[in-house]
Amino acid sequence: MALLEQALRAGLQFALTPLGALCIIAGVALTWLGWAPVTRWRLRNIPGPFALPFLGHLPAISARDLVHFCHDVARQYGPVAQVWVAARPWIVVSDPVAARKIAYRSLARPSTVASFTHALVGEPRQVDDESIFWNRGPAWKASRRAFETSVLRPDRLAAHMPAVRRCTERFLARLAPYADGSTAVDMKDEYGVIALAITGEVAYGVSFWPSDEDAALLAAPTGGSGAATSSSSSSSSSSKSPSSALVRACHECMACFELPLATMYLPLQMLLPALRPLWLALAAALPDAAQRRHMEARQAVADVSRRLMREWQQQAAARANDSGGDGLLLKDQTPVVNGGSSSSGSGGISSSSFLAAMLKDQTGSNTACASSSGTDGGVGGGGGGSARGSESGTGPRVSGSGSGNGGGGGTEPPPRMSETQVISQGLSFILAGYDTTGTTLALTTFLLAHNPTTQEKLRAELVENRELLDSADGLAQLPYLDAVLKESQRLHPAVGHFWRDATSDIALPEMGGLVIPKGSFVSISIYNMHRDPAHWKEPERFIPERFLQATGGALGPTDPGAYVPFGSGPRMCVGYKMAIMVVKSVLAGLLLRYRVALHPRQPLPLRLKTGLTLEPADGVWVTLQPLLLPGAK
Ligand code: HEM
């Protein structure tokens, strides 16, 4: 008792000293920041499980996985519920009507998403800030238009097809030594290589096919490759070919999103987001190894992109002098407006690439980008059509005239992009397209290996329609291929959720009068909607037939908005047509060459984990048996 009294007295005395007072103020401030009482009060009407201060639901999320935890919460608390990812609340929406309303009304992603993924500073931070993912208003419009110009129009997609086919051939040749019907191959890693090769080549117009040495690094488990590439990524930008330096740096940027490879400043940002400026200042002054590695990789991407851009500009200027023309032909001498078909050599970028399209646009002479075919909702109701909203308070109305997403058809030309913006969109292209495409390929391959009857049925369609497989148009005409991919993306969407910033209060009378307060971080759960028994019959089963016209009515979604693998509204995935084309083309190539079966090494049931994508946690282990099919080349 006397001891306790003494301790209390000592504590009181300490509290009365200046240092003691400071500690108390700091303690109260930290608790206030971690508990977030004002935010909790504002969200009091939105149901959800009890959230700890600072940590929120992190312990349960780490045990169960983010997407799966949100699924459990939605089942227990309903289609609008709150989940605390550390000290930040997410409003998880799993209802198609509410989701559509939010996706069309709020055109911006919350800027705080970045604090869940990295702690960039300096030039890499400037480049990231300009990305299409985060920018708003006219800047977003300009970025979106650049993407639409390059990957939505049918002629643009057709121009990328040779690169897709070239990479597919190399990919199949790479698999050949293991294709004996018994060797275990992890298709998740293998698809990582081809997805980066295709996405990189389309984005930058230089070959992204990795050298043997690079390929070994890329196919290695992520944890190992991150460290292995670290020192080489930045130095390689000067010593290696631009392609090799870019391949490594882009791969390294992706790897740095993996939590075990992330900087220590990432958890600090998550636990105490209000102190983010302090964590960023510390990350700049005292970077840890992970932070240095990530910054070097980002800097390498910026440096090589700049080098490619300058070469392009010099060549354009030289041609203008030589010919007296506009000097806008690239090294392969194919007019950009028509889309080139081949990758040029190391000294220039191919004219069909995304980078070339943006550079051409910067010259002010690109006549090809005024319109695009638009997101026509072909992948489900959620993708519907044109931009019809305004980005409440953050930008002008988004015009929908013929451009689908409002990026290309407005009457006012969007502002030109700066060099930093061009560099940023190049990297965004890779970050958005590489892992998503590779994961979709891996998950679809898993489902086909697990369902041999479906695989044979699909192969029969491919064999019968070989002549259609070489073009984007032809691939779109195969109903069973389409149904298999759609069903795979329903059951295992590569992206589990997409985000919106509630730029105004969002009233949901259909949800019992709930109101999502302005400023909320809204997470629309693709996974929950795709597996909701209220919208799908037997949602846990893989049934491609639900997407065939003849059978779809009975098995398909009761609300088309319940199918949104590429997001929804004006900010829906701009690369969806390219992604569908690439996945179909690569799958067709694989299935015509090999029969795919699960290897005993594959754990069942399939375990998924949320990383950048919702990906197979243990890989996709298969065997490949060579086929001798009629008419095979
Ligand atoms: C199967 C592969 C893919 C999937 C599942 C996927 C999925 C998504 C999703 C869910 C979003 C968020 C949409 C929203 O917020 O409403 C998104 C955005 C985006 N995706 Fe994809 N994506 C894929 C491939 C690609 C490819 C190949 C590209 C390359 C061009 C790409 C470029 C983008 C961009 C730039 C955005 C941001 C659009 C904006 O903010 O306006 N994606 N994607």
Residues whose N, C-alpha, C, O or C-beta is under 5 A from the ligand:
A	BS01	HEM	I132 F133 R144 V151 F429 A432 G433 T436 T437 T440 A494 V495 F498 W499 P565 F566 G567 S568 P570 R571 M572 C573 V574 G575 M578 A579
